[in-house]
Amino acid sequence: MSRLASLILLFSVVGNCFIAASDWLQWRGPTGQGHSNDETLAVEWSEEKNVTWKVDINGRGWSSPVILKDQIWFTSAEETLATEEEAKERLKENTGSQPLTLLKSSRFYAVCIEKKSGKIIHNIELFTVDKPQWVHRFNSYASPTPMIESGKVYCHFGTYGTACVDTKNGKVLWRNLELKCMHENGPGSCPVLYDDAMIFHMDGSDVQYVAALNKVDGSLKWKTLRSGKMHVNPQLKKGYSTPIIMKRNGKDELISPGANWLYSYDPKTGKENWKVDYEVLGFSNVARPVSGDGMIYVATCFMRSQMLGISAGSTPEIVWRYKKGVPNTPSPLLSKGLLYFVGDSGGLVTCLDAKSGDLVWSERIASGKYWSAPFIANGKIYFHSEEGITTVIEDGRNFNIVSENKIDGKLMSSAAVSDGAIFLRSDKALYRIENK
């Protein structure tokens, strides 16, 4: 991708507003595709090395940190488990067979930490939900990453609700608790901002749609039902992916993976522009697509994931597919004509030629489970395993491991980058990691 095209994409993803190099406004960073322009990040750390601060956090949630100036925000949920009898009765409604957790109630929070010191500035209760839906044991009730812009942070929890918080005083400016679906496995899709709208997926087993709220007051701006044909089994209709915004033929488009189809919508109105059939069963989508050089790359996810290279030309179509070691959960990463991804388990990293889909290399890094999305900075790619290990490799056609770095706890969230530091959220704490 040319420098000019990169700048155009950078601005279009965030609705044509200025981004400082130190800001990380959404999941996967400025472009939503896992790129940082920071050239000074640490490549080695441990509990004893290159950790500036470590802050214990309350509640549970896999949402990733977002950063604006000196504020870090993320979401969390404090859970009260249902009794065994309550769980047994309510789970009669479940149509699947996944390992699930059921709550009596859940309190949803927005948390703000001062970037420099690690001091907790706000811990704001947004709302409480009694008898919430069950959630997959590998998921959380606060998995969607918020979005932040000057003066406001937007916190989304799927069917449980959405809230906007004033970042200066912690006041809740509005709430919307009206948009519902049956997630089955808990919320997962993150919101994106575009002009005056906050846009997100609501792909449940019962209903599937994309919605936009007015950023000013949280009112519904538009709502568009998924139009593609899906499997009759309700479990095979749901999805948890996050859209991206790309410029195509001179216009901004919302590129939106759902069950069995990749859709394009007008982000201003919600009107469907086009859709592409995966031609295979693909549901419970988690991985966020990436785009560049006239192509879109999307993982079909469950049951057996395939990576699709889709032309973004006048008639979008699948031009190649790759079937080995493709993740259901971790998102791919595009850099300099190469597409990288790591499988859900085992640590198999694959590098493809992005134009042709041909294999460049496929190699093992640290074994374990992988949920987080990788990121790239200064020619280095960072992969995070559930076991707390971050493996750093060189970006390029030759596979080379730079380092392996271990912290305590599980890594389910994706990293954020700001001012020469990496911010990692484990299931126990938030870390600021940087060269010392």
C-alpha positions as CSV (number, residue, x, y, z in Angstrom):
1,M,0.0,0.0,0.0
2,S,1.4,3.4,-0.9
3,R,2.0,6.0,1.8
4,L,-0.8,8.2,0.4
5,A,-3.2,5.2,0.4
6,S,-2.2,4.4,4.0
7,L,-3.0,7.9,5.1
8,I,-6.3,7.9,3.4
9,L,-7.2,4.7,5.1
10,L,-6.0,6.0,8.4
11,F,-8.4,8.9,8.3
12,S,-11.4,7.1,6.8
13,V,-11.4,4.4,9.5
14,V,-12.0,7.0,12.2
15,G,-14.4,9.2,10.4
16,N,-12.0,11.8,9.0
17,C,-10.8,13.1,12.4
18,F,-7.2,13.7,13.4
19,I,-5.3,11.0,15.3
20,A,-2.1,11.7,17.3
21,A,0.6,9.1,17.0
22,S,0.3,8.4,20.7
23,D,-3.5,7.6,20.6
24,W,-5.0,4.1,20.3
25,L,-8.7,4.9,19.9
26,Q,-10.2,1.5,19.0
27,W,-9.6,-2.2,19.0
28,R,-6.5,-2.9,16.9
29,G,-5.3,0.7,16.8
30,P,-5.6,3.8,14.5
31,T,-6.6,1.9,11.4
32,G,-8.3,-1.0,13.2
33,Q,-5.8,-3.4,11.5
34,G,-3.2,-3.8,14.2
35,H,-0.5,-1.3,13.0
36,S,1.5,1.0,15.2
37,N,4.1,3.5,13.9
38,D,6.0,3.5,17.2
39,E,9.7,2.6,16.6
40,T,10.8,2.3,20.2
41,L,8.7,-0.5,21.7
42,A,10.2,-3.1,23.9
43,V,10.8,-6.6,22.5
44,E,11.8,-8.1,25.8
45,W,10.0,-8.1,29.2
46,S,9.0,-10.2,32.2
47,E,7.4,-9.6,35.6
48,E,10.8,-8.2,36.7
49,K,11.9,-6.5,33.5
50,N,10.7,-3.5,31.5
51,V,7.4,-3.2,33.5
52,T,6.9,0.5,34.4
53,W,3.7,-0.3,36.4
54,K,1.2,-3.1,37.0
55,V,-2.3,-2.3,38.2
56,D,-4.6,-5.0,39.6
57,I,-8.1,-4.7,38.2
58,N,-11.5,-5.7,39.6
59,G,-14.2,-7.6,37.7
60,R,-13.8,-9.6,34.6
61,G,-13.6,-8.7,30.9
62,W,-11.7,-9.3,27.8
63,S,-12.1,-5.8,26.3
64,S,-8.8,-4.2,25.2
65,P,-7.6,-0.9,26.4
66,V,-8.2,2.3,24.3
67,I,-6.0,5.4,24.8
68,L,-6.4,9.1,24.3
69,K,-3.7,11.5,25.5
70,D,-3.1,10.5,29.2
71,Q,-6.2,8.3,29.7
72,I,-6.6,4.6,29.3
73,W,-10.2,3.2,29.2
74,F,-11.5,-0.4,29.3
75,T,-14.7,-2.1,30.4
76,S,-15.3,-4.8,33.0
77,A,-18.1,-6.8,34.6
78,E,-18.7,-7.8,38.2
79,E,-20.5,-11.1,38.2
80,T,-22.8,-12.8,40.7
81,L,-23.1,-16.5,39.8
82,A,-26.5,-18.1,39.6
83,T,-27.2,-21.1,41.8
84,E,-27.1,-24.6,40.4
85,E,-30.9,-24.8,40.4
86,E,-31.3,-21.4,38.7
87,A,-28.7,-22.3,36.1
88,K,-30.3,-25.7,35.3
89,E,-33.7,-24.1,34.8
90,R,-32.6,-21.2,32.6
91,L,-30.3,-23.3,30.4
92,K,-33.3,-25.2,29.1
93,E,-33.6,-22.3,26.6
94,N,-30.1,-22.9,25.2
95,T,-30.1,-24.5,21.8
96,G,-26.4,-25.4,21.8
97,S,-23.9,-27.6,23.8
98,Q,-21.1,-25.2,24.7
99,P,-19.5,-24.9,28.2
100,L,-21.4,-22.0,29.7
101,T,-21.5,-19.7,32.7
102,L,-24.7,-18.4,34.0
103,L,-25.2,-15.4,36.4
104,K,-27.8,-14.1,38.8
105,S,-26.7,-10.6,37.9
106,S,-23.9,-8.6,36.3
107,R,-22.8,-5.0,36.9
108,F,-21.2,-3.3,33.9
109,Y,-18.3,-0.8,34.4
110,A,-16.1,1.7,32.5
111,V,-12.7,2.0,34.0
112,C,-10.2,4.8,33.4
113,I,-6.5,4.7,34.4
114,E,-3.9,7.5,34.1
115,K,-1.4,6.4,31.5
116,K,1.7,7.9,33.1
117,S,1.2,6.7,36.7
118,G,-1.2,3.7,36.5
119,K,-3.6,5.4,39.0
120,I,-7.2,4.5,38.7
121,I,-9.2,7.7,37.9
122,H,-12.7,6.4,37.3
123,N,-14.5,3.1,38.0
124,I,-18.0,3.9,36.8
125,E,-21.0,1.6,37.1
126,L,-23.0,2.0,33.9
127,F,-25.9,-0.3,34.6
128,T,-26.9,-3.6,36.2
129,V,-28.6,-6.5,34.4
130,D,-30.5,-9.2,36.3
131,K,-30.6,-12.7,34.9
132,P,-28.3,-12.0,31.9
133,Q,-27.9,-14.5,29.2
134,W,-25.4,-17.2,29.7
135,V,-21.9,-16.7,28.3
136,H,-19.3,-19.1,27.0
137,R,-16.7,-20.0,29.6
138,F,-13.9,-18.7,27.4
139,N,-15.8,-15.4,26.8
140,S,-16.8,-12.6,29.2
141,Y,-19.7,-10.2,29.7
142,A,-17.4,-7.3,28.9
143,S,-15.5,-8.5,25.8
144,P,-16.3,-5.7,23.2
145,T,-13.6,-3.0,23.2
146,P,-14.9,0.5,23.6
147,M,-14.1,3.5,21.3
148,I,-12.8,6.8,22.5
149,E,-12.7,10.3,21.0
150,S,-12.1,13.8,22.4
151,G,-14.3,14.1,25.5
152,K,-16.2,10.8,25.1
153,V,-15.8,7.1,25.5
154,Y,-18.4,4.7,24.0
155,C,-18.8,1.4,25.9
156,H,-20.7,-1.4,24.3
157,F,-21.8,-4.7,25.8
158,G,-23.9,-6.2,23.0
159,T,-27.5,-7.1,24.0
160,Y,-26.9,-5.7,27.6
161,G,-26.6,-2.1,26.4
162,T,-24.4,0.8,25.3
163,A,-23.3,3.9,27.2
164,C,-21.4,7.1,26.5
165,V,-19.2,8.6,29.2
166,D,-17.7,12.0,29.6
167,T,-14.0,11.4,29.8
168,K,-13.4,14.6,31.8
169,N,-15.7,14.0,34.8
170,G,-16.9,10.4,34.4
171,K,-20.6,11.4,33.9
172,V,-22.7,9.0,32.0
173,L,-24.1,11.1,29.1
174,W,-26.5,8.6,27.7
175,R,-27.5,4.9,27.7
176,N,-29.3,2.7,25.1
177,L,-30.6,-0.6,26.5
178,E,-33.1,-1.2,23.7
179,L,-31.2,-3.2,21.0
180,K,-31.4,-7.0,21.7
181,C,-30.3,-10.4,20.4
182,M,-29.6,-13.8,21.8
183,H,-25.8,-14.0,21.7
184,E,-25.7,-17.6,23.0
185,N,-22.0,-17.3,24.0
186,G,-21.9,-13.7,25.2
187,P,-21.1,-10.4,23.5
188,G,-18.0,-10.0,21.4
189,S,-18.4,-7.5,18.5
190,C,-16.7,-4.1,19.0
191,P,-18.2,-0.8,17.8
192,V,-16.7,1.6,15.2
193,L,-17.3,5.3,14.9
194,Y,-18.2,7.1,11.7
195,D,-19.1,10.8,11.5
196,D,-22.0,11.2,14.0
197,A,-22.7,7.5,14.4
198,M,-21.5,4.5,16.5
199,I,-22.0,1.3,14.5
200,F,-22.0,-2.3,15.7
201,H,-23.1,-5.8,14.8
202,M,-25.9,-7.7,16.6
203,D,-25.7,-11.2,15.2
204,G,-27.6,-13.5,17.5
205,S,-29.1,-16.9,17.0
206,D,-32.6,-15.3,16.9
207,V,-32.0,-12.0,14.9
208,Q,-29.0,-10.7,12.9
209,Y,-28.6,-7.0,12.1
210,V,-26.2,-4.1,12.0
211,A,-27.2,-0.9,13.9
212,A,-26.0,2.7,14.2
213,L,-26.6,5.0,17.2
214,N,-26.5,8.7,17.2
215,K,-23.3,9.7,19.1
216,V,-25.0,12.7,20.6
217,D,-27.9,11.1,22.4
218,G,-27.7,7.3,21.8
219,S,-30.9,7.2,19.7
220,L,-31.2,4.7,16.9
221,K,-29.9,6.2,13.6
222,W,-30.4,3.2,11.4
223,K,-30.8,-0.6,11.6
224,T,-30.3,-3.1,8.7
225,L,-31.2,-6.8,8.8
226,R,-28.7,-9.3,7.3
227,S,-30.1,-10.4,3.9
228,G,-28.0,-13.5,3.1
229,K,-29.3,-17.0,3.4
230,M,-28.1,-18.8,6.5
231,H,-28.3,-22.3,8.0
232,V,-31.6,-23.3,9.6
233,N,-29.8,-24.2,12.9
234,P,-30.0,-21.0,15.1
235,Q,-26.5,-21.8,16.5
236,L,-25.1,-21.4,12.9
237,K,-26.5,-17.9,12.4
238,K,-24.7,-15.9,15.1
239,G,-21.5,-13.9,14.9
240,Y,-19.1,-11.8,17.0
241,S,-16.9,-10.0,14.4
242,T,-16.1,-6.3,14.2
243,P,-16.4,-4.3,11.0
244,I,-13.8,-2.1,9.3
245,I,-14.4,1.0,7.2
246,M,-12.5,1.2,3.9
247,K,-12.6,3.6,1.0
248,R,-13.7,1.9,-2.3
249,N,-14.3,3.6,-5.6
250,G,-14.0,6.9,-3.8
251,K,-16.7,6.1,-1.2
252,D,-16.5,4.9,2.4
253,E,-17.9,1.4,3.0
254,L,-18.6,-0.6,6.2
255,I,-17.0,-4.0,5.6
256,S,-19.0,-6.4,7.8
257,P,-18.6,-10.1,8.3
258,G,-21.6,-12.1,9.3
259,A,-22.6,-15.8,9.2
260,N,-21.9,-17.2,5.7
261,W,-21.5,-13.8,4.1
262,L,-19.3,-10.7,3.9
263,Y,-21.4,-7.6,3.6
264,S,-20.7,-4.0,2.6
265,Y,-23.0,-1.2,3.9
266,D,-23.2,2.6,3.5
267,P,-22.0,3.7,7.0
268,K,-24.2,6.8,6.7
269,T,-27.5,5.1,6.0
270,G,-27.0,1.3,6.6
271,K,-28.0,0.6,3.0
272,E,-26.5,-2.7,1.7
273,N,-24.0,-2.2,-1.1
274,W,-23.1,-5.8,-1.9
275,K,-22.4,-9.1,-0.3
276,V,-20.1,-12.1,-1.0
277,D,-21.0,-15.7,-0.2
278,Y,-18.2,-17.6,1.6
279,E,-19.4,-20.7,-0.3
280,V,-18.7,-22.7,2.9
281,L,-20.3,-22.7,6.3
282,G,-18.9,-19.8,8.3
283,F,-20.4,-18.6,11.6
284,S,-19.6,-17.3,15.1
285,N,-17.2,-15.0,13.3
286,V,-14.7,-13.4,15.6
287,A,-11.6,-12.4,13.6
288,R,-11.8,-8.8,12.2
289,P,-11.1,-8.4,8.5
290,V,-8.2,-6.4,7.1
291,S,-7.8,-4.7,3.8
292,G,-5.2,-3.2,1.5
293,D,-4.0,-3.0,-2.1
294,G,-7.5,-3.5,-3.5
295,M,-8.2,-6.6,-1.4
296,I,-10.2,-7.7,1.7
297,Y,-9.1,-10.6,3.8
298,V,-11.6,-12.4,6.0
299,A,-11.6,-15.6,8.0
300,T,-14.8,-17.6,7.7
301,C,-14.4,-18.9,11.3
302,F,-16.4,-22.0,12.5
303,M,-16.7,-24.9,11.8
304,R,-13.4,-25.1,9.9
305,S,-12.1,-21.7,9.1
306,Q,-10.8,-20.6,5.7
307,M,-8.9,-17.4,4.9
308,L,-10.5,-15.7,1.9
309,G,-8.8,-13.1,-0.4
310,I,-11.6,-11.0,-1.8
311,S,-11.1,-8.5,-4.6
312,A,-12.6,-5.1,-3.8
313,G,-12.9,-4.2,-7.5
314,S,-16.1,-3.2,-9.4
315,T,-17.6,-6.7,-8.6
316,P,-16.2,-8.0,-5.3
317,E,-15.4,-11.7,-5.5
318,I,-13.3,-14.4,-3.9
319,V,-10.0,-14.7,-5.8
320,W,-8.2,-17.2,-3.5
321,R,-8.8,-19.2,-0.4
322,Y,-6.4,-20.9,2.1
323,K,-7.6,-23.8,4.3
324,K,-4.7,-24.8,6.6
325,G,-4.3,-23.5,10.2
326,V,-6.7,-20.6,9.7
327,P,-7.9,-19.1,13.0
328,N,-11.5,-18.8,14.3
329,T,-10.6,-16.1,16.8
330,P,-7.3,-14.2,16.3
331,S,-7.5,-11.6,13.6
332,P,-5.1,-11.6,10.6
333,L,-2.4,-8.9,10.0
334,L,-1.4,-7.4,6.7
335,S,2.0,-5.9,6.1
336,K,4.0,-5.1,2.9
337,G,2.1,-7.6,0.7
338,L,2.2,-10.4,3.3
339,L,-0.7,-11.7,5.3
340,Y,0.0,-13.2,8.7
341,F,-2.2,-15.2,11.1
342,V,-1.9,-17.6,14.1
343,G,-4.1,-20.6,14.7
344,D,-6.4,-20.9,17.7
345,S,-4.2,-23.5,19.4
346,G,-0.7,-24.9,19.0
347,G,1.1,-21.7,18.0
348,L,1.2,-22.3,14.2
349,V,1.9,-19.0,12.4
350,T,1.2,-18.8,8.7
351,C,2.5,-16.2,6.2
352,L,0.9,-15.9,2.8
353,D,1.5,-13.8,-0.2
354,A,-1.5,-11.4,0.1
355,K,-2.2,-11.1,-3.6
356,S,-2.0,-14.7,-4.6
357,G,-2.7,-16.6,-1.4
358,D,0.4,-18.7,-1.9
359,L,2.2,-20.0,1.2
360,V,5.4,-18.1,2.1
361,W,6.1,-20.0,5.3
362,S,4.3,-21.7,8.2
363,E,6.2,-22.1,11.5
364,R,5.6,-22.7,15.2
365,I,5.9,-20.2,18.0
366,A,5.0,-20.8,21.7
367,S,2.4,-23.5,22.1
368,G,-0.9,-22.7,23.7
369,K,-4.2,-21.1,22.9
370,Y,-4.5,-17.8,21.0
371,W,-7.4,-15.4,21.4
372,S,-5.8,-12.0,21.1
373,A,-5.2,-10.1,17.8
374,P,-1.5,-9.6,16.9
375,F,0.0,-6.2,16.2
376,I,3.0,-4.9,14.3
377,A,5.4,-2.1,15.0
378,N,8.9,-1.2,13.7
379,G,9.1,-4.4,11.6
380,K,8.2,-6.7,14.5
381,I,5.0,-8.7,15.0
382,Y,3.7,-9.5,18.5
383,F,1.5,-12.6,19.1
384,H,-0.1,-13.1,22.5
385,S,-1.1,-16.5,24.0
386,E,-3.6,-17.3,26.7
387,E,-0.7,-18.6,28.8
388,G,0.7,-15.1,29.1
389,I,3.4,-15.5,26.5
390,T,4.1,-12.8,23.8
391,T,6.2,-14.1,21.0
392,V,7.9,-11.4,18.8
393,I,8.9,-12.2,15.3
394,E,10.4,-10.3,12.3
395,D,8.1,-9.1,9.6
396,G,9.2,-10.6,6.3
397,R,9.5,-13.6,4.1
398,N,12.1,-15.3,6.4
399,F,10.8,-16.6,9.7
400,N,12.8,-15.4,12.7
401,I,11.8,-15.3,16.4
402,V,13.1,-12.2,18.2
403,S,11.9,-13.1,21.7
404,E,9.4,-14.8,24.0
405,N,8.1,-12.9,27.0
406,K,6.1,-14.2,29.9
407,I,3.8,-12.4,32.4
408,D,1.5,-13.8,35.1
409,G,-2.2,-14.5,34.3
410,K,-4.0,-15.1,31.0
411,L,-3.9,-12.9,27.9
412,M,-7.3,-12.9,26.3
413,S,-7.4,-9.2,25.4
414,S,-5.4,-7.5,22.5
415,A,-2.6,-5.0,23.3
416,A,-2.7,-1.2,22.9
417,V,0.3,0.9,22.1
418,S,1.0,4.5,23.1
419,D,4.1,6.8,23.6
420,G,6.7,4.0,23.3
421,A,4.8,1.6,25.7
422,I,2.8,-1.6,25.2
423,F,-0.3,-1.9,27.4
424,L,-1.3,-5.5,28.1
425,R,-4.5,-6.5,30.0
426,S,-4.3,-9.9,31.6
427,D,-7.2,-11.5,33.5
428,K,-5.6,-10.1,36.7
429,A,-3.9,-6.8,35.9
430,L,-3.1,-4.0,33.4
431,Y,0.6,-3.6,32.5
432,R,2.6,-0.7,31.1
433,I,5.6,-2.3,29.3
434,E,8.5,-0.2,27.9
435,N,12.3,-0.1,27.5
436,K,14.0,1.1,30.6
